Amino acid sequence: MEKTIQENKFQETKVEGRNAVLEAFRSGKAVDKLFVLERCEDGPVRTILREAKKHDTMVKFVKKERLDQMSETGKHQGVIAMTAAYTYAEVEDILEAAREKGEPPFILLLDNIEDPHNLGAIIRTANLAGAHGVIIPKNRAVGLTATVARTSAGALHYTPVAKVTNLARTIEELKKQGMWFVCADMGGTQMYDLDLKGSIGLVIGNEGEGVSKLVREKCDFIASIPMQGNIDSLNASVAAGVLAYEIVRQRMGK
């Protein structure tokens, strides 16, 4: 018998069994990851994989032992889906939130943030700094998991998070609507010397590698944070907080 395991709203939902997983896709649930038994390509599984491709869901082919370890029913039938703890917004929802407030858009874009604690902390900072939303990529990055929800300390209730296929292309599209983009990176212009007012997107990079080359090339400015210590990098969520509040300071005219 197939079974869908529901946790409370601060948890991810684990969906097991072919019919249950297919229904999750067709009902519009945001499926972050799909785990499929490797070399399993019968008709029902191919149908599920087509749905995953249609929704740009990350698919991982794994051994039966991995699925057995993940399963809480013992009847996964070769497929387990992890759905988001919260529903994703669209980029247009974020822009509409800015319009409703009569403010120029202020958006945080996260380039492959993999640590759920960092993502949760950044969403919390985005909310407190008055950002209208957060954009994350669909692949090679953490989604809205239970840990993210808890770390955000409730900010996910108020701050829309959109998931996009291509971050660089999204930046290009938003530029057409008058937005400017600044990324955090070493060797850039000191943040105090940049004009960060108006419609702006703040790009924060991966914990280890920073902002990817392709995304960095799409940005209008590169901002560096002045540091006086013996090490030369900040945690991604801390860097996001420092730069976000420099944007707040400038938007307030201070």
Disulfide bonds with the S-S distance in Angstrom:
none
